[in-house]
Amino acid sequence: MKILLRILSGAVTAVLAIALAGTVLLALAGRRAPDRIPTVFDYKVLTVLSGSMEPAIRTGDAIIVEPLRPEHEIREGDVITFRAADAPDMLITHRVIGIVSVNGEPAAYVTKGDANEAPDLVPVQRSQIVGIHRWRIPYYGYLSDFMHTREGIISLVIVPGVLLIALEVRKIFQVIAEEEKARQADEKPADAQSPS
């Protein structure tokens, strides 16, 4: 039972350390280049700011977007992230509900938020598309945004980091204490048998 608890404890610590490291890397990437989209292994990590795609994607979720490549074929039903035509710094994530073709080739994409009544007014050109939505991490966007604040760094990086270090130091002292007990137990029988 003790071995199982140690393995479980080690696994939980490893998962927390990996999650902490990933969060720190995303936060640092966002701080170093606030005008660029944070990426992990070339995938973009975005925070959803509106409810236009609910219930599939909710406000505060983080979404992982695969960058659009020349070989990607956009289909109806795909969820894409694109730059607004009138505000290129603004990113929108909506579902493709139609494709406008010219000479049999896709020329633009009609998009709509799942929660919106009507499609977006202007079809999206391929050149506006940042990427295709692949995964969603519920509520992680709130955490990621909080990580960019001073309070977030203190509470979500420094405090857990100190706790992880404290736990490891505690484990070291426990091992030392156990070894000391074992050494003392080995010495006692030898002392009891020696002649007086």
SULSULTA-V763199 format. One record per residue. N is the residue number from 1. RES is the residue in three letters. PHI is phi in whole degrees, -180 to 180 (* if undefined). NEAR is the number of other ideal C-beta (glycine too) atoms within 8 Angstrom. Layout:
n:res:phi:near
N:RES:PHI:NEAR
N:RES:PHI:NEAR
//
This chain:
n:res:phi:near
1:MET:*:4
2:LYS:-63:5
3:ILE:-66:6
4:LEU:-61:7
5:LEU:-64:8
6:ARG:-64:8
7:ILE:-63:8
8:LEU:-62:8
9:SER:-61:8
10:GLY:-64:8
11:ALA:-66:8
12:VAL:-63:8
13:THR:-61:10
14:ALA:-64:8
15:VAL:-63:8
16:LEU:-63:10
17:ALA:-65:9
18:ILE:-66:8
19:ALA:-62:8
20:LEU:-63:13
21:ALA:-63:8
22:GLY:-63:9
23:THR:-64:13
24:VAL:-63:10
25:LEU:-62:9
26:LEU:-63:13
27:ALA:-64:14
28:LEU:-66:8
29:ALA:-62:10
30:GLY:-68:12
31:ARG:-75:7
32:ARG:-69:6
33:ALA:-139:6
34:PRO:-62:6
35:ASP:-87:3
36:ARG:-107:5
37:ILE:-81:8
38:PRO:-61:9
39:THR:-127:9
40:VAL:-132:10
41:PHE:51:4
42:ASP:75:5
43:TYR:-89:12
44:LYS:-87:13
45:VAL:-116:13
46:LEU:-124:12
47:THR:-98:10
48:VAL:-82:14
49:LEU:-103:4
50:SER:-133:7
51:GLY:-97:7
52:SER:-65:10
53:MET:-108:15
54:GLU:-69:10
55:PRO:-90:5
56:ALA:-63:7
57:ILE:-131:12
58:ARG:-105:11
59:THR:-56:8
60:GLY:93:8
61:ASP:-72:14
62:ALA:-102:12
63:ILE:-120:15
64:ILE:-105:13
65:VAL:-118:15
66:GLU:-81:9
67:PRO:-58:9
68:LEU:-71:10
69:ARG:-116:5
70:PRO:-55:3
71:GLU:-80:4
72:HIS:-71:7
73:GLU:-108:4
74:ILE:-82:12
75:ARG:-121:7
76:GLU:-60:7
77:GLY:99:5
78:ASP:-66:10
79:VAL:-102:12
80:ILE:-120:18
81:THR:-110:15
82:PHE:-142:13
83:ARG:-86:11
84:ALA:-63:10
85:ALA:-61:9
86:ASP:-92:3
87:ALA:-148:7
88:PRO:-60:6
89:ASP:-80:4
90:MET:-93:7
91:LEU:-102:10
92:ILE:-126:11
93:THR:-119:14
94:HIS:-139:14
95:ARG:-91:12
96:VAL:-78:15
97:ILE:-113:8
98:GLY:-166:8
99:ILE:-126:11
100:VAL:-93:10
101:SER:-107:8
102:VAL:-128:6
103:ASN:54:4
104:GLY:79:4
105:GLU:-110:6
106:PRO:-63:9
107:ALA:-109:7
108:ALA:-159:10
109:TYR:-126:14
110:VAL:-87:13
111:THR:-123:15
112:LYS:-160:11
113:GLY:-73:11
114:ASP:-57:11
115:ALA:-89:8
116:ASN:-85:10
117:GLU:-76:2
118:ALA:-122:4
119:PRO:-68:9
120:ASP:-62:12
121:LEU:-66:3
122:VAL:-114:5
123:PRO:-61:9
124:VAL:-94:14
125:GLN:-80:9
126:ARG:-57:10
127:SER:-65:4
128:GLN:-85:10
129:ILE:-75:14
130:VAL:-84:13
131:GLY:179:12
132:ILE:-111:13
133:HIS:-64:14
134:ARG:-117:7
135:TRP:-141:6
136:ARG:-130:10
137:ILE:-117:10
138:PRO:-56:6
139:TYR:63:9
140:TYR:-65:9
141:GLY:-61:14
142:TYR:-60:9
143:LEU:-64:10
144:SER:-62:15
145:ASP:-64:10
146:PHE:-62:10
147:MET:-63:15
148:HIS:-82:9
149:THR:-98:8
150:ARG:-61:5
151:GLU:-63:7
152:GLY:-65:13
153:ILE:-63:11
154:ILE:-65:9
155:SER:-80:8
156:LEU:-108:12
157:VAL:-120:14
158:ILE:-67:8
159:VAL:-61:9
160:PRO:-62:10
161:GLY:-61:9
162:VAL:-64:8
163:LEU:-63:8
164:LEU:-62:12
165:ILE:-63:8
166:ALA:-61:8
167:LEU:-63:9
168:GLU:-68:8
169:VAL:-62:8
170:ARG:-60:8
171:LYS:-61:8
172:ILE:-61:8
173:PHE:-64:8
174:GLN:-65:8
175:VAL:-64:8
176:ILE:-61:8
177:ALA:-64:8
178:GLU:-64:8
179:GLU:-66:8
180:GLU:-64:8
181:LYS:-61:8
182:ALA:-64:8
183:ARG:-64:8
184:GLN:-66:8
185:ALA:-65:8
186:ASP:-69:8
187:GLU:-77:8
188:LYS:-59:8
189:PRO:-61:8
190:ALA:-66:8
191:ASP:-67:7
192:ALA:-68:6
193:GLN:-87:5
194:SER:-72:6
195:PRO:-69:2
196:SER:-104:2
//
